[in-house]
Amino acid sequence: MYYPEIARKIIDLKNADLAFRDKLIEQGKLGDGYNDEMAAIHNSNADALEEIIDQVGYPTVDKVGEEASDAAWLVVQHSIGRPAFMRKCAVLLHDAVDENKANTLHLAYLEDRIAVLEGRKQLYKTQFDWNQSGELSAQPFDDLYKVNQRRKSLGLNSLEEQTHIMRSRAAKENQSPPENLEQRKQEMDTWMEKVGWIIVS
């Protein structure tokens, strides 16, 4: 069954997210840590999308169309303050991919992001962050050949090519590495513990 009203709602969620991101770019603040207002938008969007998923299941192309299905993935990808929700969506998206109802790349990006947040290695190196040299890099790193073979299997470009794209985009958006990388890491660890990515026994 196709749900046009739900499709429009999901696209609106994505548009609100990207509009605020554009605002941060214009202000030169996109790279200044996880903005509180952006976090609020991400959390609100996650809550709204979870209600939709509880109602109709994961927003696959057959249910909401390609644009809204892409938008749903972006909302999930940005819902980093909702660990349980992201993991729930990864399971649902995996099932949808198996049924040829969702984009395989969406699953790869989501699983990589969850891996990073859980402190595990990425399979496809889709997630980038600043390294000690002040450059965007896909970390943590393993065998480059194997990474590129996995990326190629999904139709992705090489990691070298993607690294160039990500660094060029960051420069265009006036992003810069944090002044104190270690302090930023400590702040992120504190935040990840607070929202539930890191469990302290």
N, CA, C and O of each residue as an XYZ file, in Angstrom:
804
protein
N       0.845     -1.200      0.000
C       0.000      0.000      0.000
C       0.881      1.252      0.000
O       1.887      1.321      0.706
N       0.483      2.233     -0.803
C       1.230      3.488     -0.884
C       0.589      4.525      0.037
O      -0.636      4.639      0.096
N       1.431      5.288      0.761
C       0.958      6.265      1.747
C       1.451      7.669      1.374
O       2.500      8.095      1.857
N       0.723      8.385      0.538
C       1.197      9.701      0.075
C       1.350     10.739      1.182
O       2.300     11.522      1.163
N       0.425     10.758      2.152
C       0.520     11.739      3.235
C       1.746     11.470      4.116
O       2.432     12.397      4.546
N       2.003     10.203      4.373
C       3.176      9.846      5.160
C       4.449     10.200      4.395
O       5.428     10.660      4.983
N       4.428      9.982      3.091
C       5.581     10.339      2.263
C       5.904     11.824      2.399
O       7.065     12.201      2.557
N       4.880     12.657      2.337
C       5.093     14.111      2.459
C       5.640     14.476      3.835
O       6.504     15.346      3.952
N       5.141     13.817      4.870
C       5.626     14.088      6.224
C       7.117     13.759      6.355
O       7.876     14.510      6.968
N       7.517     12.643      5.780
C       8.926     12.236      5.880
C       9.819     13.213      5.126
O      10.894     13.571      5.607
N       9.381     13.643      3.951
C      10.164     14.608      3.173
C      10.278     15.925      3.928
O      11.324     16.574      3.890
N       9.214     16.322      4.612
C       9.254     17.553      5.418
C      10.282     17.434      6.547
O      10.975     18.402      6.860
N      10.381     16.253      7.156
C      11.376     16.037      8.209
C      12.780     16.244      7.652
O      13.606     16.934      8.251
N      13.033     15.640      6.506
C      14.349     15.782      5.878
C      14.640     17.241      5.548
O      15.747     17.724      5.789
N      13.655     17.942      4.998
C      13.862     19.336      4.593
C      14.183     20.226      5.791
O      15.006     21.135      5.682
N      13.541     19.972      6.931
C      13.827     20.751      8.139
C      15.260     20.513      8.595
O      15.947     21.444      9.015
N      15.702     19.281      8.512
C      17.072     18.916      8.874
C      18.071     19.653      7.984
O      18.983     20.314      8.481
N      17.898     19.540      6.683
C      18.854     20.125      5.742
C      18.819     21.648      5.740
O      19.841     22.294      5.507
N      17.649     22.221      5.998
C      17.546     23.684      6.044
C      18.379     24.232      7.193
O      19.058     25.248      7.045
N      18.326     23.557      8.343
C      19.125     24.042      9.471
C      20.605     23.796      9.226
O      21.445     24.600      9.631
N      20.928     22.697      8.570
C      22.330     22.432      8.221
C      22.860     23.544      7.313
O      23.977     24.025      7.502
N      22.060     23.944      6.337
C      22.463     25.036      5.437
C      22.680     26.331      6.216
O      23.580     27.113      5.909
N      21.841     26.544      7.228
C      21.979     27.742      8.062
C      23.308     27.732      8.797
O      23.974     28.763      8.889
N      23.701     26.579      9.320
C      24.985     26.475     10.012
C      26.145     26.690      9.042
O      27.152     27.301      9.401
N      26.005     26.190      7.819
C      27.049     26.400      6.812
C      27.210     27.890      6.526
O      28.329     28.401      6.464
N      26.082     28.584      6.352
C      26.120     30.028      6.065
C      26.791     30.796      7.202
O      27.478     31.790      6.967
N      26.589     30.332      8.427
C      27.165     30.998      9.601
C      28.591     30.525      9.895
O      29.235     31.020     10.820
N      29.082     29.564      9.102
C      30.411     29.015      9.335
C      30.523     28.218     10.613
O      31.598     28.155     11.210
N      29.417     27.599     11.051
C      29.395     26.901     12.338
C      29.166     25.399     12.221
O      28.977     24.718     13.229
N      29.182     24.874     10.979
C      28.864     23.456     10.828
C      29.871     22.561     11.528
O      29.507     21.499     12.033
N      31.124     22.972     11.565
C      32.154     22.139     12.167
C      32.405     22.407     13.638
O      33.386     21.918     14.197
N      31.518     23.191     14.284
C      31.743     23.566     15.681
C      31.112     22.582     16.664
O      30.463     23.002     17.621
N      31.290     21.296     16.446
C      30.697     20.318     17.350
C      29.233     20.079     17.021
O      28.709     20.618     16.046
N      28.577     19.268     17.842
C      27.186     18.900     17.595
C      26.273     19.979     18.167
O      26.014     20.021     19.370
N      25.794     20.843     17.289
C      24.961     21.979     17.674
C      23.705     21.516     18.426
O      23.048     20.561     18.014
N      23.379     22.200     19.532
C      22.235     21.798     20.365
C      20.917     21.849     19.598
O      20.078     20.960     19.744
N      20.733     22.880     18.788
C      19.478     22.998     18.037
C      19.385     21.912     16.962
O      18.312     21.367     16.703
N      20.522     21.612     16.348
C      20.527     20.532     15.365
C      20.209     19.199     16.036
O      19.454     18.392     15.494
N      20.784     18.969     17.214
C      20.503     17.745     17.959
C      19.010     17.632     18.265
O      18.430     16.550     18.171
N      18.395     18.757     18.631
C      16.964     18.759     18.937
C      16.144     18.398     17.699
O      15.165     17.656     17.789
N      16.551     18.927     16.540
C      15.856     18.600     15.292
C      16.013     17.116     14.973
O      15.046     16.452     14.602
N      17.215     16.605     15.115
C      17.462     15.189     14.847
C      16.632     14.297     15.752
O      16.057     13.310     15.294
N      16.564     14.635     17.031
C      15.796     13.829     17.979
C      14.300     13.913     17.702
O      13.596     12.905     17.766
N      13.815     15.115     17.394
C      12.401     15.287     17.076
C      12.033     14.520     15.811
O      10.984     13.879     15.746
N      12.906     14.592     14.807
C      12.661     13.856     13.567
C      12.639     12.346     13.810
O      11.810     11.626     13.253
N      13.565     11.882     14.652
C      13.614     10.452     14.965
C      12.322     10.004     15.648
O      11.779      8.945     15.330
N      11.838     10.810     16.581
C      10.593     10.476     17.270
C       9.426     10.413     16.286
O       8.599      9.503     16.353
N       9.363     11.380     15.375
C       8.277     11.423     14.391
C       8.356     10.226     13.445
O       7.339      9.614     13.121
N       9.577      9.897     13.003
C       9.728      8.772     12.083
C       9.433      7.448     12.778
O       8.882      6.532     12.168
N       9.798      7.346     14.045
C       9.512      6.103     14.760
C       8.007      5.870     14.873
O       7.544      4.734     14.774
N       7.254      6.928     15.078
C       5.790      6.802     15.094
C       5.279      6.280     13.757
O       4.381      5.441     13.710
N       5.859      6.784     12.675
C       5.461      6.335     11.340
C       5.815      4.867     11.141
O       5.014      4.094     10.616
N       7.020      4.488     11.565
C       7.453      3.101     11.407
C       6.573      2.163     12.226
O       6.240      1.068     11.773
N       6.200      2.585     13.419
C       5.309      1.760     14.243
C       3.942      1.604     13.590
O       3.226      0.636     13.844
N       3.588      2.576     12.739
C       2.287      2.555     12.073
C       2.299      1.727     10.793
O       1.399      0.918     10.567
N       3.329      1.926      9.942
C       3.312      1.290      8.619
C       4.540      0.429      8.333
O       4.646     -0.149      7.252
N       5.466      0.334      9.284
C       6.702     -0.394      9.027
C       7.751      0.528      8.430
O       7.517      1.727      8.285
N       8.916     -0.030      8.082
C       9.977      0.798      7.526
C       9.509      1.415      6.209
O       8.888      0.730      5.397
N       9.801      2.715      5.984
C       9.312      3.423      4.782
C      10.062      2.993      3.506
O      10.971      3.685      3.048
N       9.675      1.872      2.961
C      10.283      1.358      1.742
C       9.713      2.098      0.530
O       8.717      2.816      0.628
N      10.370      1.902     -0.607
C       9.970      2.611     -1.831
C       8.524      2.301     -2.207
O       7.793      3.188     -2.645
N       8.112      1.053     -2.038
C       6.745      0.685     -2.422
C       5.696      1.360     -1.538
O       4.548      1.524     -1.952
N       6.090      1.756     -0.310
C       5.134      2.380      0.611
C       5.077      3.898      0.480
O       4.010      4.500      0.599
N       6.246      4.516      0.230
C       6.288      5.989      0.257
C       6.968      6.609     -0.961
O       7.028      7.834     -1.069
N       7.473      5.802     -1.867
C       8.180      6.334     -3.022
C       9.664      6.514     -2.747
O      10.102      6.493     -1.597
N      10.429      6.689     -3.811
C      11.883      6.747     -3.665
C      12.351      7.973     -2.893
O      13.232      7.858     -2.041
N      11.780      9.151     -3.171
C      12.228     10.375     -2.502
C      12.019     10.286     -0.993
O      12.914     10.624     -0.218
N      10.847      9.836     -0.582
C      10.552      9.746      0.853
C      11.343      8.622      1.514
O      11.730      8.741      2.676
N      11.589      7.532      0.786
C      12.394      6.454      1.350
C      13.829      6.927      1.571
O      14.444      6.611      2.590
N      14.360      7.688      0.609
C      15.687      8.289      0.786
C      15.689      9.246      1.972
O      16.642      9.280      2.751
N      14.613     10.023      2.103
C      14.513     10.986      3.202
C      14.466     10.271      4.554
O      15.071     10.720      5.528
N      13.747      9.163      4.597
C      13.664      8.393      5.844
C      15.039      7.912      6.269
O      15.392      7.966      7.447
N      15.811      7.441      5.301
C      17.167      6.982      5.622
C      18.007      8.122      6.189
O      18.745      7.925      7.154
N      17.901      9.310      5.600
C      18.688     10.438      6.103
C      18.302     10.773      7.543
O      19.165     11.068      8.370
N      17.003     10.728      7.837
C      16.547     10.984      9.210
C      17.139      9.947     10.162
O      17.613     10.292     11.244
N      17.112      8.689      9.761
C      17.686      7.629     10.593
C      19.183      7.836     10.759
O      19.712      7.710     11.863
N      19.867      8.153      9.665
C      21.318      8.341      9.687
C      21.724      9.466     10.625
O      22.809      9.432     11.205
N      20.856     10.464     10.778
C      21.156     11.612     11.630
C      20.628     11.452     13.060
O      20.819     12.346     13.884
N      19.974     10.341     13.365
C      19.356     10.177     14.692
C      20.346      9.585     15.686
O      20.040      8.619     16.385
N      21.542     10.181     15.741
C      22.618      9.621     16.564
C      22.357      9.718     18.062
O      23.027      9.052     18.852
N      21.399     10.533     18.456
C      21.038     10.623     19.865
C      20.019      9.578     20.289
O      19.544      9.592     21.425
N      19.677      8.657     19.364
C      18.685      7.618     19.626
C      19.253      6.250     19.242
O      18.850      5.681     18.227
N      20.184      5.714     20.042
C      20.830      4.439     19.697
C      19.852      3.290     19.430
O      19.996      2.566     18.444
N      18.875      3.129     20.294
C      17.935      2.013     20.130
C      17.164      2.144     18.820
O      16.908      1.151     18.139
N      16.801      3.366     18.478
C      16.064      3.609     17.240
C      16.930      3.291     16.022
O      16.456      2.663     15.076
N      18.186      3.716     16.036
C      19.072      3.438     14.908
C      19.274      1.940     14.739
O      19.249      1.433     13.617
N      19.473      1.233     15.832
C      19.667     -0.220     15.740
C      18.395     -0.909     15.246
O      18.457     -1.843     14.448
N      17.256     -0.446     15.722
C      15.975     -0.995     15.269
C      15.818     -0.803     13.760
O      15.395     -1.718     13.053
N      16.160      0.383     13.274
C      16.021      0.677     11.847
C      17.012     -0.138     11.018
O      16.703     -0.523      9.889
N      18.193     -0.404     11.565
C      19.178     -1.210     10.837
C      18.635     -2.612     10.579
O      18.826     -3.168      9.497
N      17.960     -3.182     11.574
C      17.361     -4.515     11.414
C      16.253     -4.464     10.359
O      16.184     -5.323      9.479
N      15.392     -3.457     10.456
C      14.284     -3.329      9.508
C      14.794     -3.070      8.097
O      14.267     -3.614      7.127
N      15.824     -2.234      7.992
C      16.380     -1.913      6.683
C      17.058     -3.134      6.077
O      16.979     -3.354      4.868
N      17.717     -3.921      6.901
C      18.345     -5.151      6.425
C      17.292     -6.072      5.814
O      17.505     -6.639      4.743
N      16.168     -6.217      6.489
C      15.082     -7.065      5.967
C      14.540     -6.500      4.656
O      14.257     -7.248      3.720
N      14.398     -5.173      4.596
C      13.877     -4.533      3.387
C      14.822     -4.714      2.207
O      14.382     -4.930      1.077
N      16.137     -4.624      2.475
C      17.129     -4.846      1.417
C      17.048     -6.288      0.923
O      17.111     -6.538     -0.281
N      16.909     -7.226      1.838
C      16.787     -8.639      1.456
C      15.577     -8.872      0.560
O      15.579     -9.780     -0.273
N      14.540     -8.048      0.733
C      13.317     -8.177     -0.063
C      13.339     -7.280     -1.296
O      12.332     -7.135     -1.990
N      14.518     -6.671     -1.564
C      14.682     -5.758     -2.717
C      13.709     -4.581     -2.672
O      13.203     -4.141     -3.704
N      13.454     -4.077     -1.457
C      12.540     -2.952     -1.291
C      13.241     -1.708     -0.754
O      12.596     -0.693     -0.494
N      14.566     -1.788     -0.588
C      15.321     -0.650     -0.058
C      16.712     -0.644     -0.674
O      17.161     -1.633     -1.255
N      17.379      0.491     -0.533
C      18.676      0.733     -1.136
C      19.789      0.077     -0.316
O      19.916      0.339      0.881
N      20.585     -0.766     -0.950
C      21.695     -1.434     -0.272
C      22.694     -0.430      0.299
O      23.261     -0.654      1.368
N      22.908      0.673     -0.412
C      23.848      1.687      0.065
C      23.378      2.304      1.373
O      24.194      2.620      2.240
N      22.074      2.477      1.523
C      21.539      3.021      2.771
C      21.928      2.133      3.942
O      22.319      2.620      5.003
N      21.818      0.835      3.739
C      22.167     -0.104      4.815
C      23.655     -0.041      5.120
O      24.046     -0.065      6.287
N      24.488      0.038      4.095
C      25.937      0.095      4.301
C      26.325      1.329      5.103
O      27.115      1.240      6.043
N      25.769      2.483      4.734
C      26.078      3.722      5.449
C      25.579      3.657      6.895
O      26.273      4.089      7.815
N      24.384      3.119      7.088
C      23.826      3.061      8.444
C      24.630      2.105      9.318
O      24.926      2.418     10.471
N      24.982      0.950      8.779
C      25.751     -0.003      9.581
C      27.144      0.538      9.903
O      27.666      0.296     10.992
N      27.749      1.272      8.959
C      29.038      1.898      9.241
C      28.918      2.943     10.344
O      29.772      3.020     11.227
N      27.862      3.744     10.294
C      27.699      4.787     11.313
C      27.482      4.180     12.692
O      28.051      4.652     13.677
N      26.677      3.154     12.767
C      26.453      2.482     14.045
C      27.754      1.871     14.551
O      28.047      1.929     15.745
N      28.535      1.284     13.643
C      29.813      0.690     14.037
C      30.730      1.736     14.664
O      31.354      1.484     15.695
N      30.808      2.911     14.039
C      31.653      3.986     14.576
C      31.167      4.404     15.957
O      31.969      4.559     16.877
N      29.876      4.584     16.104
C      29.314      5.020     17.385
C      29.497      3.961     18.476
O      29.571      4.289     19.660
N      29.569      2.706     18.073
C      29.789      1.627     19.033
C      31.275      1.318     19.235
O      31.631      0.425     20.004
N      32.140      2.066     18.537
C      33.575      1.856     18.690
C      34.111      0.678     17.913
O      35.169      0.145     18.249
N      33.389      0.254     16.862
C      33.830     -0.857     16.019
C      34.346     -0.336     14.680
O      34.118      0.821     14.328
N      35.048     -1.204     13.930
C      35.552     -0.822     12.618
C      34.435     -0.832     11.579
O      33.540     -1.676     11.612
N      34.506      0.119     10.663
C      33.559      0.177      9.557
C      33.933     -0.851      8.490
O      35.107     -1.163      8.292
N      32.915     -1.369      7.810
C      33.174     -2.265      6.691
C      33.507     -1.502      5.412
O      34.375     -1.913      4.641
N      32.810     -0.389      5.195
C      32.920      0.313      3.913
C      33.595      1.682      4.019
O      33.794      2.359      3.011
N      33.938      2.078      5.214
C      34.619      3.362      5.437
C      33.830      4.533      4.853
O      34.381      5.374      4.143
N      32.544      4.576      5.160
C      31.701      5.675      4.676
C      31.692      6.864      5.629
O      31.267      7.955      5.250
N      32.160      6.666      6.867
C      32.080      7.696      7.887
C      33.456      8.324      8.114
O      34.448      7.627      8.325
N      33.490      9.656      8.067
C      34.750     10.388      8.163
C      34.768     11.268      9.409
O      33.730     11.716      9.895
N      35.984     11.501      9.911
C      36.159     12.427     11.029
C      37.573     12.991     10.943
O      38.397     12.520     10.159
N      37.840     14.008     11.762
C      39.157     14.634     11.755
C      40.189     13.732     12.406
O      39.928     13.131     13.447
N      41.369     13.636     11.790
C      42.446     12.851     12.382
C      43.453     13.760     13.080
O      43.263     14.975     13.136
N      44.503     13.183     13.602
C      45.501     13.942     14.364
C      46.235     14.970     13.507
O      46.807     15.929     14.025
N      46.212     14.759     12.192
C      46.872     15.695     11.276
C      45.957     16.825     10.833
O      46.348     17.668     10.026
N      44.730     16.841     11.365
C      43.788     17.895     11.003
C      43.148     17.685      9.648
O      42.733     18.645      8.999
N      43.063     16.422      9.210
C      42.450     16.104      7.930
C      41.290     15.147      8.141
O      41.322     14.306      9.039
N      40.249     15.282      7.295
C      39.155     14.326      7.343
C      39.659     12.983      6.844
O      40.325     12.900      5.812
N      39.334     11.929      7.589
C      39.804     10.601      7.234
C      38.804      9.570      7.735
O      38.092      9.800      8.712
N      38.761      8.430      7.049
C      37.888      7.334      7.480
C      38.639      6.496      8.499
O      39.539      5.737      8.142
N      38.273      6.630      9.758
C      38.957      5.920     10.837
C      37.945      5.113     11.640
O      36.764      5.462     11.632
N      38.352      4.043     12.339
C      39.675      3.423     12.283
C      39.892      2.696     10.969
O      38.932      2.374     10.270
N      41.144      2.437     10.629
C      41.492      1.961      9.308
C      41.975      0.512      9.330
O      42.634      0.084     10.278
N      41.637     -0.249      8.262
C      42.223     -1.573      8.110
C      42.744     -1.705      6.685
O      43.098     -0.693      6.080
N      42.806     -2.887      6.135
C      43.419     -3.124      4.833
C      42.715     -2.364      3.712
O      41.529     -2.583      3.464
N      43.433     -1.478      3.038
C      42.859     -0.620      2.008
C      42.291     -1.426      0.846
O      41.223     -1.100      0.327
N      42.991     -2.467      0.439
C      42.521     -3.284     -0.686
C      41.168     -3.906     -0.364
O      40.250     -3.869     -1.184
N      41.048     -4.477      0.829
C      39.783     -5.113      1.208
C      38.660     -4.084      1.305
O      37.529     -4.351      0.898
N      38.975     -2.914      1.841
C      37.969     -1.849      1.930
C      37.476     -1.474      0.536
O      36.271     -1.368      0.307
N      38.396     -1.277     -0.382
C      38.006     -0.880     -1.736
C      37.258     -1.986     -2.469
O      36.390     -1.696     -3.293
N      37.574     -3.239     -2.190
C      36.826     -4.345     -2.788
C      35.390     -4.356     -2.278
O      34.452     -4.577     -3.043
N      35.227     -4.116     -0.978
C      33.871     -4.068     -0.419
C      33.101     -2.882     -0.980
O      31.916     -3.000     -1.292
N      33.774     -1.735     -1.110
C      33.126     -0.552     -1.671
C      32.736     -0.809     -3.132
O      31.635     -0.458     -3.557
N      33.625     -1.409     -3.875
C      33.356     -1.694     -5.283
C      32.155     -2.619     -5.448
O      31.388     -2.477     -6.400
N      31.991     -3.560     -4.533
C      30.879     -4.508     -4.614
C      29.524     -3.816     -4.492
O      28.501     -4.348     -4.924
N      29.531     -2.624     -3.898
C      28.286     -1.855     -3.745
C      28.161     -0.749     -4.794
O      27.187      0.004     -4.799
N      29.148     -0.659     -5.674
C      29.106      0.396     -6.684
C      29.642      1.724     -6.179
O      29.401      2.759     -6.801
N      30.367      1.716     -5.062
C      30.947      2.941     -4.520
C      32.300      3.219     -5.172
O      32.944      2.312     -5.701
N      32.716      4.461     -5.127
C      34.046      4.825     -5.610
C      35.101      4.328     -4.628
O      34.772      3.790     -3.571
N      36.372      4.511     -4.986
C      37.443      4.067     -4.089
C      37.505      4.966     -2.859
O      37.008      6.092     -2.876
N      38.115      4.464     -1.804
C      38.252      5.264     -0.591
C      39.113      6.490     -0.851
O      38.864      7.554     -0.284
N      40.124      6.351     -1.704
C      40.971      7.492     -2.042
C      40.157      8.596     -2.709
O      40.309      9.775     -2.388
N      39.292      8.201     -3.640
C      38.450      9.184     -4.334
C      37.460      9.832     -3.373
O      37.243     11.043     -3.417
N      36.861      9.019     -2.505
C      35.883      9.558     -1.563
C      36.540     10.480     -0.547
O      35.947     11.479     -0.140
N      37.751     10.157     -0.136
C      38.473     11.023      0.802
C      38.695     12.400      0.191
O      38.535     13.417      0.865
N      39.063     12.430     -1.079
C      39.248     13.711     -1.775
C      37.937     14.495     -1.827
O      37.930     15.707     -1.614
N      36.827     13.806     -2.110
C      35.519     14.452     -2.179
C      35.138     15.027     -0.818
O      34.681     16.167     -0.731
N      35.323     14.245      0.241
C      34.931     14.683      1.577
C      35.752     15.881      2.032
O      35.216     16.802      2.648
N      37.034     15.876      1.738
C      37.886     16.995      2.146
C      37.545     18.249      1.345
O      37.563     19.353      1.891
N      37.238     18.094      0.069
C      36.850     19.243     -0.754
C      35.524     19.821     -0.278
O      35.353     21.040     -0.241
N      34.589     18.957      0.085
C      33.286     19.408      0.576
C      33.438     20.160      1.894
O      32.810     21.198      2.104
N      34.271     19.631      2.771
C      34.489     20.289      4.063
C      35.061     21.685      3.863
O      34.666     22.629      4.548
N      35.987     21.814      2.927
C      36.573     23.125      2.649
C      35.529     24.080      2.092
O      35.499     25.254      2.460
N      34.676     23.584      1.210
C      33.623     24.409      0.611
C      32.628     24.874      1.661
O      32.093     25.979      1.568
N      32.376     24.030      2.665
C      31.410     24.345      3.724
C      32.066     25.050      4.914
O      31.445     25.210      5.965
N      33.311     25.466      4.744
C      34.046     26.182      5.793
C      34.190     25.378      7.078
O      34.222     25.937      8.174
N      34.277     24.066      6.931
C      34.530     23.228      8.105
C      36.025     23.189      8.385
O      36.841     23.224      7.464
N      36.367     23.119      9.630
C      37.773     23.044     10.016
C      37.903     22.113     11.219
O      36.943     21.932     11.969
N      39.076     21.526     11.407
C      39.259     20.609     12.532
C      39.139     21.347     13.856
O      39.402     22.548     13.925
N      38.742     20.636     14.911
C      38.656     21.278     16.230
C      40.028     21.743     16.694
O      41.046     21.125     16.382
N      40.040     22.835     17.440
C      41.304     23.363     17.939
C      41.974     22.380     18.898
O      43.198     22.260     18.932
N      41.156     21.689     19.665
C      41.697     20.718     20.626
C      41.006     19.379     20.368
O      39.905     19.129     20.858
N      41.672     18.526     19.593
C      41.078     17.256     19.187
C      40.816     16.345     20.371
O      39.795     15.657     20.409
N      41.722     16.330     21.336
C      41.555     15.466     22.496
C      40.369     15.913     23.343
O      39.616     15.079     23.847
N      40.200     17.220     23.501
C      39.058     17.730     24.251
C      37.759     17.378     23.545
O      36.778     16.997     24.184
N      37.757     17.508     22.230
C      36.559     17.158     21.459
C      36.221     15.678     21.637
O      35.054     15.316     21.790
N      37.245     14.826     21.617
C      37.009     13.400     21.796
C      36.426     13.118     23.180
O      35.513     12.303     23.317
N      36.947     13.783     24.193
C      36.421     13.586     25.539
C      34.965     14.041     25.635
O      34.143     13.393     26.283
N      34.656     15.166     24.980
C      33.281     15.668     24.972
C      32.350     14.698     24.257
O      31.223     14.470     24.698
N      32.831     14.122     23.141
C      32.014     13.161     22.407
C      31.809     11.881     23.210
O      30.720     11.307     23.192
N      32.847     11.430     23.913
C      32.719     10.234     24.741
C      31.690     10.460     25.853
O      30.892      9.577     26.165
N      31.725     11.652     26.440
C      30.756     11.995     27.488
C      29.346     11.990     26.925
O      28.417     11.472     27.545
N      29.198     12.579     25.735
C      27.878     12.626     25.082
C      27.406     11.224     24.728
O      26.238     10.900     24.945
N      28.291     10.379     24.185
C      27.897      9.022     23.786
C      27.510      8.169     24.989
O      26.636      7.308     24.898
N      28.173      8.419     26.116
C      27.779      7.725     27.341
C      26.405      8.200     27.802
O      25.576      7.404     28.244
N      26.178      9.500     27.693
C      24.905     10.082     28.126
C      23.725      9.530     27.340
O      22.689      9.207     27.921
N      23.875      9.417     26.002
C      22.745      8.973     25.178
C      22.650      7.459     25.075
O      21.635      6.934     24.617
N      23.709      6.739     25.501
C      23.601      5.282     25.555
C      24.429      4.490     24.579
O      24.264      3.274     24.482
N      25.329      5.148     23.841
C      26.218      4.381     22.949
C      27.304      3.672     23.733
O      27.711      2.563     23.387
N      27.773      4.320     24.795
C      28.807      3.750     25.644
C      28.169      3.331     26.958
O      27.550      4.146     27.641
N      28.319      2.077     27.308
C      27.767      1.568     28.561
C      28.897      1.398     29.567
O      29.831      0.627     29.345
N      28.803      2.114     30.655
C      29.811      2.033     31.715
C      29.290      1.108     32.808
O      28.231      1.346     33.388
N      30.058      0.038     33.083
C      29.608     -0.939     34.093
C      29.997     -0.480     35.484
O      29.707     -1.167     36.464
